[in-house]
Amino acid sequence: MNQFLQLVVQGIAVGAVYSLVALGLVLSYKATEVLNFAHGDMLMFSAFLGWWFIGPNGMNFWPAIALVICIVALLGYTLEAGLMRRIAGRPQYAGVMLTIGIGFMIRGATSLWLSPESRSFDTPWTGKSVNLAGTVVGELHVVILASAICITAALYAFLRFSRAGIAIQAAAQNQLAAYLAGVRVKRMSSIVWAIAAAIAAICGMLLAPITYVDLGLWLVVLKAFAALVLGGFGSIPGAILGGILIGLIEQLSGLYLPDGLKSVMPYLVLIGVLVIYPRGILGESHGRRV
């Protein structure tokens, strides 16, 4: 039972990271109607950048994570303003191909700069554990879960109560109407990409101490896609719910299912949902009169 509870806590914590990654994908998609396939590479780059600050440069964890968030957020803003804006109005596959290319460029540049070897860095919670109702779990998992809750709450408050957040929602619903109402749609889109990139940076800094700093971290975005489809594509609450469920399924399958299935379970869930219930748990159905 203790092992089961440990896996549940770990699954929720890892699933919270998947939820945040999926949340960043939903935000950028709603802003520009482009699915950012480079999102996982930005997360991977954040982990390497954090290691570079903490390891070779000996920086403390807190200023390092602040610098990583600022740098990656600026990268996200620049990518939208300098590249994605130039293909506005083009078919969606153009944006998909462009973000895939950007992802390869980020991956290649990171490999050339810092080499592709796996590594790790310490956090203030590395090697520490906490007792939760008789179950010993790592402090880092608790911090990841708490961070995910705080980030989600802060993002909700920003989008719900701030002028910029309301403007972002207006631009996401109808760009032309928002523009006619005085919203600077292009700037709002760039801000959304910066926010999504900042969330990816936090995810990279929190996930890397668990899974190592490795080029393969970009694959997290594929599990985030599975979370999006399971929760309902385009739904922010669905992205959060889907990420937690994917994390739980992944962790528990490693205990109860044969060896090797743990790594493929998110993709099996993705295929199953697409075949059986494509709209997802909280997705909205769309009808078209023909």
C-alpha positions in Angstrom: 0.0 0.0 0.0 2.9 2.4 0.8 4.4 1.7 -2.6 1.0 2.3 -4.3 0.6 5.7 -2.4 4.2 6.7 -3.3 3.5 6.0 -7.0 0.2 7.9 -6.8 2.0 11.0 -5.4 4.8 10.7 -8.0 2.3 10.2 -10.7 0.3 13.3 -9.7 3.5 15.3 -9.5 4.9 14.2 -12.9 1.4 14.5 -14.3 1.3 18.1 -13.0 4.4 18.8 -15.2 2.6 17.3 -18.2 -0.4 19.5 -17.4 1.8 22.6 -17.4 3.4 21.6 -20.7 -0.1 20.9 -22.2 -1.3 24.3 -20.8 1.5 26.1 -22.6 0.5 24.3 -25.8 -3.1 25.3 -25.4 -2.2 28.9 -24.7 0.0 29.3 -27.8 -2.6 27.5 -30.0 -5.4 29.7 -28.9 -3.4 32.8 -29.5 -2.1 32.0 -33.0 -3.9 28.8 -34.0 -0.5 27.1 -34.4 0.4 24.0 -32.5 3.9 24.7 -31.3 6.0 21.5 -31.8 9.1 23.4 -30.6 7.6 23.7 -27.1 9.3 20.5 -25.8 12.7 21.7 -27.2 12.3 24.9 -25.3 11.7 22.9 -22.1 14.8 20.8 -22.9 16.9 24.0 -23.6 15.7 25.4 -20.3 17.1 22.3 -18.4 20.5 22.6 -20.1 20.6 26.3 -19.5 19.8 25.8 -15.8 22.5 23.2 -15.6 25.0 25.6 -17.2 24.2 28.3 -14.7 24.2 26.0 -11.6 27.0 23.6 -12.6 29.9 25.2 -14.5 29.1 28.7 -13.2 28.3 27.8 -9.6 25.1 29.9 -9.4 22.5 29.4 -6.7 19.3 27.6 -7.8 17.0 30.6 -7.3 18.8 33.2 -9.4 19.4 30.5 -12.0 15.8 29.6 -12.4 14.9 33.3 -12.6 17.4 33.9 -15.3 16.3 30.8 -17.2 12.6 31.9 -17.1 13.5 35.4 -18.4 15.8 34.1 -21.2 13.3 31.4 -22.4 10.4 33.8 -22.2 12.3 36.3 -24.3 13.0 33.5 -26.8 9.3 32.6 -27.0 8.4 36.3 -27.5 11.1 36.7 -30.2 10.0 33.5 -32.1 6.4 34.7 -32.3 7.2 38.3 -33.2 10.1 37.4 -35.6 8.9 34.2 -37.3 5.4 33.1 -36.5 3.9 36.5 -37.3 5.3 36.3 -40.8 3.2 33.3 -41.7 -0.1 34.7 -40.3 -2.9 33.7 -42.6 -1.1 30.8 -44.2 -2.4 27.2 -43.9 -1.9 25.6 -40.6 0.6 23.0 -41.9 3.0 25.9 -42.5 3.1 26.8 -38.8 3.5 23.1 -37.9 6.5 22.7 -40.3 8.0 25.9 -39.1 7.8 25.0 -35.4 9.2 21.5 -36.1 12.1 23.2 -37.9 12.6 25.6 -34.9 12.6 22.6 -32.6 15.4 20.9 -34.6 17.4 24.1 -34.6 17.1 24.5 -30.8 18.0 20.8 -30.3 21.0 21.1 -32.6 22.3 24.3 -31.1 22.0 23.0 -27.6 23.9 19.8 -28.5 26.7 21.8 -30.2 27.0 24.3 -27.3 26.8 22.0 -24.3 27.3 18.5 -25.8 24.5 15.9 -25.8 25.7 13.9 -22.7 23.2 13.4 -19.9 23.8 15.2 -16.6 22.0 16.5 -13.5 22.0 19.4 -11.1 21.0 19.8 -7.5 18.0 21.6 -6.2 17.2 22.8 -2.6 15.0 19.6 -2.3 17.4 17.0 -3.8 17.8 13.9 -1.6 15.1 15.1 0.9 11.9 13.4 1.7 8.7 14.1 3.6 6.2 11.9 5.4 2.7 12.2 4.1 0.2 10.2 6.1 2.7 7.5 6.7 4.0 7.5 3.1 7.5 8.8 2.4 7.8 10.8 -0.8 10.5 13.0 -2.2 10.2 16.7 -1.3 10.9 17.6 -5.0 7.6 15.8 -6.0 5.7 17.8 -3.4 7.3 21.0 -4.6 6.4 20.2 -8.3 2.8 19.6 -7.3 2.6 22.8 -5.3 4.3 24.8 -8.1 1.9 23.5 -10.6 -1.1 24.6 -8.4 0.4 28.0 -7.9 1.2 28.6 -11.6 -2.3 27.4 -12.6 -3.9 29.7 -10.1 -1.8 32.7 -11.0 -2.5 32.1 -14.7 -6.2 31.9 -14.1 -6.1 35.1 -12.1 -4.1 36.9 -14.8 -6.5 35.8 -17.6 -9.6 36.5 -15.5 -8.9 39.8 -13.8 -6.2 41.7 -15.6 -6.7 44.0 -18.6 -4.0 42.2 -20.5 -5.5 38.8 -19.7 -9.0 39.9 -20.9 -7.4 41.3 -24.0 -5.6 37.9 -24.6 -8.9 36.1 -24.2 -10.6 38.4 -26.6 -7.9 38.0 -29.2 -8.1 34.2 -28.8 -11.8 34.2 -29.4 -12.0 36.5 -32.4 -8.9 38.4 -33.6 -10.7 40.7 -36.0 -13.3 41.8 -33.4 -10.6 42.3 -30.8 -8.5 44.4 -33.2 -11.6 46.6 -34.0 -12.1 47.0 -30.3 -8.6 48.4 -29.8 -6.7 45.3 -28.7 -3.2 45.0 -30.1 -3.6 41.5 -31.3 0.0 40.9 -32.5 1.5 42.1 -29.2 -0.9 39.9 -27.2 0.0 36.9 -29.3 3.7 37.5 -28.6 3.0 37.9 -24.9 1.1 34.6 -24.8 4.1 32.8 -26.5 6.4 34.4 -23.8 4.1 33.1 -21.1 4.0 29.6 -22.6 7.8 29.6 -22.9 8.2 30.7 -19.3 5.9 27.8 -18.2 8.1 25.5 -20.3 11.2 26.9 -18.6 9.8 26.2 -15.1 8.8 22.6 -16.2 12.3 22.0 -17.5 13.9 23.2 -14.3 11.7 21.0 -12.1 11.6 17.9 -14.3 15.3 17.7 -15.1 16.4 16.8 -11.5 14.1 13.7 -11.8 14.8 12.6 -15.3 18.3 14.1 -15.9 19.3 16.9 -18.2 19.1 15.2 -21.6 18.2 16.0 -25.2 15.4 13.5 -24.9 13.5 15.8 -22.6 11.8 17.3 -25.6 9.8 14.0 -25.8 7.8 15.4 -22.8 5.8 17.3 -25.4 4.5 14.1 -26.9 3.1 13.1 -23.5 1.6 16.5 -23.2 -0.1 15.9 -26.6 -1.6 12.7 -25.1 -2.8 14.8 -22.2 -4.4 17.3 -24.5 -6.2 14.6 -26.4 -7.4 12.8 -23.3 -8.6 16.0 -21.5 -10.1 17.5 -24.6 -8.0 19.4 -27.2 -8.3 23.2 -26.7 -9.6 23.0 -23.2 -7.5 24.5 -20.4 -9.2 22.4 -17.6 -8.9 19.4 -19.9 -5.2 19.9 -20.3 -4.7 20.0 -16.5 -6.9 16.9 -15.9 -5.4 15.0 -18.9 -1.8 15.6 -17.7 -2.5 14.3 -14.2 -4.3 11.2 -15.6 -1.4 10.5 -17.9 1.1 10.8 -15.1 -0.9 8.4 -12.9 -1.4 5.9 -15.7 2.4 6.0 -16.5 3.5 5.5 -12.9 1.0 2.8 -12.0 1.5 0.8 -15.2 5.2 0.4 -14.2 4.0 -1.4 -11.1 1.0 -3.5 -12.4 1.8 -4.1 -16.1 4.7 -6.0 -17.7 8.1 -4.4 -18.2 8.4 -2.0 -21.1 4.7 -0.9 -21.1 5.3 2.1 -18.8 7.1 4.1 -21.5 4.4 3.5 -24.2 1.3 3.7 -22.1 0.7 7.5 -22.8 0.8 6.8 -26.5 -1.5 3.8 -26.2 -3.9 6.1 -24.3 -3.6 8.7 -27.1 -4.5 6.1 -29.8 -7.3 4.7 -27.7 -8.9 8.1 -27.1 -8.6 9.1 -30.7 -10.4 5.9 -31.8 -13.0 5.6 -29.1 -13.7 9.2 -27.8 -11.9 11.8 -30.0 -13.4 14.8 -28.2 -11.8 13.9 -24.9 -13.1 14.2 -21.4 -13.8 17.9 -21.3 -13.6 18.7 -25.0 -16.4 20.5 -26.7 -18.3 18.9 -29.6 -18.4 20.9 -32.8 -21.1 20.4 -35.4 -21.2 21.6 -38.9 -24.3 21.9 -41.1 -23.8 20.2 -44.5 
